[in-house]
Amino acid sequence: MKKIVYITGCLGFIGSHITRQCLNLGWQVRGVDKQTYAANLNLLNEFLTYENFIYEKKDICDLDFLYDCDYIINTAAETHVDNSIAKSDSFIKSNITGVHNLLELIRITKKQKPPVLLHFSTDEVYGDIEEESHTESCLLKPSNPYSASKAAADQLIIAWSRTYNIPYVIVRPTNNYGKGQYVEKLIPKAIKCLQVGQKIPLHLEGKPKRVWLHVKDTSDAVITIINSGVINQIYNISGNYETENLEVIKSIVKYFHKTEDISNFVDFSFSRKGVDIRYSVDDSKLKSLGWKPTRELPSEIESIVASEREVFRW
């Protein structure tokens, strides 16, 4: 069945992949984007070729009207931990105030069937974990201003659902990767450093572990959830491929410079306040809906390096 969806942050990395997939499914899509520094404006030329796409340049904090829709897929957010530590104001506004505005719009919009708010949270709301994996029922113990703002938004959604019967789905994905990601994230940042001859900065000598999830698998998870019709649930999304950041950098250097010696390409003196050692989430609940990741980082990294080294991203 065709859906009518809002996608906030439609020009961002995850939002753009979901937008493209929804458009190709024939769904009616209203894209909303503030056009921050991380937005890929070139995507507009592509999306506007679809007759089932309408675009609205707007901050989610400033949205004041909702057209009829089945889902609001909220990917709009400030997401870079380093930026949140340096200055948290924009994180509070976008990640908390913005979500509050979406909830209030749904609440005051007089529709027979209110739209479902499908909200993108993060695995970071749980904090780090030395062994095993977090489930959806684990306590939230964020470690930095970014993850704290996302945890606060999750709590708002759950409270508004209980009080005002607003339907929701919260998804908590692990580290996303893929072609076209903004350069503040680890993989594209490393490639950019190599392009300009700078050393790649690594926290804690690259020992922190992350679980890597391809952005197309993330988009597939969203479609699976929507097609299932489930509401008022939280779903972890895991790429199920875990490795140290150092190993990721080794593979990037290997494909970029054709060497396994990274000593001349990495700065191990870099450190960050409150860095989490390991994230890991159990996504068996999502897999019970029939979804599973189909891509793994080792088989994807060479093509990503090849693609990204041809394009300099500011």
C-alpha positions as CSV (number, residue, x, y, z in Angstrom):
1,M,0.0,0.0,0.0
2,K,1.3,3.4,-0.9
3,K,2.2,5.7,2.0
4,I,2.3,9.5,2.5
5,V,5.3,10.5,4.5
6,Y,7.2,13.5,5.7
7,I,11.0,13.0,5.9
8,T,12.8,15.6,7.9
9,G,16.4,15.9,7.3
10,C,15.8,14.6,3.7
11,L,19.1,16.1,2.5
12,G,21.2,14.5,5.2
13,F,23.0,11.2,4.9
14,I,20.5,8.8,6.4
15,G,17.5,10.9,5.5
16,S,18.4,11.1,1.8
17,H,18.7,7.3,1.5
18,I,15.3,6.8,3.1
19,T,13.9,9.6,0.8
20,R,15.2,7.9,-2.3
21,Q,13.8,4.5,-1.3
22,C,10.4,5.8,-0.4
23,L,10.2,7.7,-3.8
24,N,11.2,4.6,-5.7
25,L,8.4,2.7,-3.9
26,G,6.0,5.3,-5.3
27,W,5.2,6.8,-1.9
28,Q,4.2,10.4,-1.6
29,V,7.1,12.2,0.1
30,R,7.3,15.7,1.6
31,G,10.9,16.4,2.3
32,V,11.9,18.9,5.0
33,D,15.4,20.2,5.5
34,K,17.0,23.2,7.3
35,Q,20.0,23.0,4.9
36,T,22.7,23.0,7.6
37,Y,26.4,22.6,6.8
38,A,25.9,18.8,6.6
39,A,23.1,18.9,4.0
40,N,23.9,17.7,0.5
41,L,22.1,20.3,-1.7
42,N,23.0,18.4,-4.9
43,L,20.4,15.8,-3.9
44,L,17.6,18.3,-4.5
45,N,18.2,18.1,-8.3
46,E,17.6,14.4,-8.1
47,F,14.6,14.4,-5.8
48,L,12.8,17.1,-7.6
49,T,12.7,14.9,-10.8
50,Y,10.2,12.7,-9.0
51,E,6.5,13.8,-9.4
52,N,5.8,12.3,-5.9
53,F,8.2,14.6,-4.1
54,I,7.5,18.0,-2.6
55,Y,10.3,20.0,-0.8
56,E,10.1,22.5,2.1
57,K,13.1,24.3,3.3
58,K,12.5,24.7,7.0
59,D,13.8,24.0,10.5
60,I,11.7,21.4,12.3
61,C,11.5,23.8,15.2
62,D,9.6,26.2,12.9
63,L,7.1,23.8,11.2
64,D,3.6,25.1,12.0
65,F,1.4,22.9,9.9
66,L,1.1,19.3,9.0
67,Y,-0.5,18.1,5.7
68,D,-2.2,14.7,5.7
69,C,0.4,11.9,6.1
70,D,0.8,8.4,7.5
71,Y,4.3,8.8,8.9
72,I,6.7,11.6,9.9
73,I,10.2,10.0,9.6
74,N,12.4,12.3,11.7
75,T,16.1,12.1,10.8
76,A,16.7,15.8,11.3
77,A,19.3,16.3,14.0
78,E,22.7,17.6,15.1
79,T,24.8,14.4,15.4
80,H,28.5,15.1,15.8
81,V,29.7,14.4,19.3
82,D,32.8,16.7,19.1
83,N,30.5,19.6,18.1
84,S,28.2,18.9,21.0
85,I,31.1,19.0,23.5
86,A,32.4,22.3,22.1
87,K,28.9,24.0,22.1
88,S,25.6,22.2,22.9
89,D,23.0,24.9,22.1
90,S,22.1,23.7,18.6
91,F,21.8,20.1,19.8
92,I,19.3,21.1,22.5
93,K,17.3,23.1,19.9
94,S,17.3,20.6,17.0
95,N,17.3,17.3,19.0
96,I,14.9,18.3,21.8
97,T,13.0,21.4,20.9
98,G,12.5,20.2,17.3
99,V,11.1,16.9,18.4
100,H,8.8,18.7,20.9
101,N,7.5,20.8,18.1
102,L,6.8,17.7,16.0
103,L,4.9,16.1,18.9
104,E,2.9,19.2,19.4
105,L,2.0,19.5,15.7
106,I,0.7,15.9,15.8
107,R,-1.2,16.6,19.0
108,I,-3.0,19.7,17.8
109,T,-3.7,18.5,14.3
110,K,-7.3,17.3,14.2
111,K,-7.1,14.1,12.2
112,Q,-9.1,11.0,12.5
113,K,-5.9,9.0,12.5
114,P,-2.8,10.8,13.6
115,P,0.5,10.1,11.8
116,V,3.1,7.9,13.3
117,L,6.3,9.6,14.4
118,L,9.1,7.4,13.4
119,H,12.0,8.9,15.2
120,F,15.7,8.3,14.7
121,S,17.5,8.0,18.0
122,T,21.0,6.4,18.4
123,D,22.7,3.5,20.1
124,E,24.6,6.1,22.1
125,V,21.7,6.8,24.4
126,Y,22.5,3.6,26.3
127,G,26.1,4.7,27.0
128,D,28.9,2.2,26.5
129,I,29.0,-1.4,27.5
130,E,32.1,-3.6,28.1
131,E,30.5,-6.9,27.2
132,E,27.2,-8.2,25.7
133,S,24.7,-5.9,24.1
134,H,22.0,-3.4,25.1
135,T,18.4,-4.3,24.5
136,E,15.5,-1.9,24.0
137,S,14.6,-2.1,27.7
138,C,18.0,-1.1,29.1
139,L,18.3,2.1,31.0
140,L,19.5,5.2,29.1
141,K,22.9,6.4,30.3
142,P,24.2,9.0,27.8
143,S,27.8,10.1,28.1
144,N,27.9,13.4,26.2
145,P,25.7,16.3,25.2
146,Y,24.8,14.8,21.9
147,S,23.6,11.5,23.3
148,A,21.9,13.2,26.2
149,S,19.9,15.4,23.8
150,K,18.8,12.2,21.9
151,A,17.9,10.4,25.1
152,A,15.8,13.4,26.2
153,A,13.9,13.3,22.8
154,D,13.2,9.6,23.3
155,Q,11.7,10.3,26.7
156,L,9.5,13.2,25.3
157,I,8.1,10.9,22.7
158,I,7.2,8.1,25.1
159,A,5.6,10.6,27.5
160,W,3.6,12.3,24.8
161,S,2.4,8.9,23.6
162,R,1.2,8.0,27.1
163,T,-0.5,11.3,27.7
164,Y,-1.8,12.2,24.3
165,N,-2.0,8.8,22.5
166,I,0.5,9.9,19.8
167,P,1.7,6.8,17.9
168,Y,5.4,6.4,17.6
169,V,8.3,4.2,16.6
170,I,11.8,4.9,17.9
171,V,14.8,3.4,16.1
172,R,18.3,3.2,17.6
173,P,20.9,2.4,14.9
174,T,24.6,1.7,15.3
175,N,27.3,3.6,13.4
176,N,26.1,4.2,9.8
177,Y,28.5,4.3,6.9
178,G,28.3,4.5,3.1
179,K,29.1,6.6,0.1
180,G,28.4,10.4,0.3
181,Q,28.6,10.7,4.1
182,Y,29.6,14.1,5.5
183,V,33.3,14.4,6.3
184,E,32.9,14.9,10.1
185,K,32.3,11.1,10.4
186,L,35.2,8.7,10.9
187,I,35.4,7.0,7.4
188,P,35.0,10.1,5.2
189,K,37.1,12.2,7.6
190,A,39.9,9.7,7.3
191,I,39.7,9.7,3.5
192,K,39.8,13.5,3.4
193,C,42.8,13.6,5.7
194,L,44.6,11.3,3.3
195,Q,43.6,13.4,0.3
196,V,45.2,16.5,1.8
197,G,48.2,14.8,3.4
198,Q,47.1,15.2,7.0
199,K,47.3,12.6,9.7
200,I,44.1,10.9,10.8
201,P,43.2,11.7,14.4
202,L,42.2,8.7,16.5
203,H,40.8,8.7,20.0
204,L,42.5,6.4,22.5
205,E,44.8,4.9,19.9
206,G,41.8,3.6,18.0
207,K,40.8,1.1,20.6
208,P,37.1,2.1,20.9
209,K,34.9,-0.5,19.3
210,R,31.9,0.3,17.1
211,V,29.3,-1.8,15.3
212,W,29.0,-0.7,11.6
213,L,25.7,-0.5,9.8
214,H,25.4,0.3,6.1
215,V,23.0,3.2,5.4
216,K,21.1,1.1,2.9
217,D,20.4,-1.5,5.5
218,T,19.2,1.3,7.8
219,S,16.8,2.4,5.1
220,D,15.6,-1.1,4.6
221,A,14.9,-1.4,8.3
222,V,12.7,1.7,8.2
223,I,10.7,0.3,5.3
224,T,10.3,-3.1,7.1
225,I,9.0,-1.4,10.2
226,I,6.5,0.7,8.3
227,N,5.2,-2.2,6.3
228,S,4.8,-4.2,9.4
229,G,2.4,-1.6,10.8
230,V,3.8,-1.8,14.4
231,I,3.5,1.2,16.6
232,N,4.6,2.3,20.0
233,Q,7.7,0.3,19.9
234,I,11.5,0.8,20.1
235,Y,13.8,-1.0,17.8
236,N,17.6,-1.3,17.9
237,I,19.3,-1.6,14.4
238,S,22.7,-3.2,14.4
239,G,25.0,-3.9,11.5
240,N,26.3,-6.9,13.5
241,Y,29.9,-6.1,12.4
242,E,32.0,-5.0,15.3
243,T,35.6,-3.8,15.2
244,E,38.0,-1.3,16.7
245,N,38.2,2.1,15.0
246,L,41.9,1.3,14.4
247,E,41.0,-1.6,12.2
248,V,38.7,0.6,10.1
249,I,41.6,3.1,9.6
250,K,44.0,0.3,8.6
251,S,41.6,-0.8,5.9
252,I,41.2,2.8,4.6
253,V,45.0,3.4,4.4
254,K,45.4,0.0,2.8
255,Y,43.1,0.8,-0.1
256,F,44.2,4.5,-0.4
257,H,47.9,4.1,-0.3
258,K,48.3,0.3,-1.0
259,T,50.2,-0.2,2.3
260,E,49.5,-1.8,5.6
261,D,51.9,0.5,7.4
262,I,49.8,3.2,9.0
263,S,52.5,4.8,11.1
264,N,52.9,7.9,8.8
265,F,49.2,8.4,8.4
266,V,47.7,8.4,11.9
267,D,47.9,10.8,14.9
268,F,47.4,8.7,18.1
269,S,47.8,11.7,20.4
270,F,44.2,12.9,19.9
271,S,41.7,12.5,22.7
272,R,38.1,13.4,23.5
273,K,36.3,14.0,26.7
274,G,33.8,11.3,27.7
275,V,34.6,9.0,24.8
276,D,32.7,5.7,25.0
277,I,34.8,2.5,24.7
278,R,32.2,0.2,23.1
279,Y,28.6,0.4,21.9
280,S,26.6,-2.7,21.1
281,V,22.9,-3.3,20.7
282,D,20.8,-6.4,20.4
283,D,18.5,-6.1,17.4
284,S,16.8,-9.5,17.6
285,K,13.5,-7.7,18.1
286,L,13.8,-6.0,14.7
287,K,15.0,-9.2,13.0
288,S,11.7,-10.9,14.2
289,L,10.0,-8.6,11.7
290,G,12.0,-10.2,8.9
291,W,14.8,-7.6,8.5
292,K,18.5,-8.4,8.6
293,P,21.6,-6.5,7.4
294,T,22.9,-7.7,4.0
295,R,26.2,-5.7,3.8
296,E,29.4,-5.8,5.9
297,L,32.1,-3.2,6.1
298,P,35.0,-5.3,5.0
299,S,33.3,-6.0,1.6
300,E,32.2,-2.4,1.2
301,I,35.2,-0.3,2.3
302,E,37.3,-0.6,-0.9
303,S,34.5,0.8,-3.1
304,I,33.8,3.6,-0.6
305,V,37.5,4.6,-0.6
306,A,37.6,4.5,-4.4
307,S,34.4,6.6,-4.6
308,E,35.3,9.2,-2.0
309,R,38.9,9.8,-3.1
310,E,37.5,11.1,-6.4
311,V,35.5,13.8,-4.7
312,F,36.9,16.4,-2.3
313,R,34.3,17.2,0.4
314,W,34.7,20.5,2.3
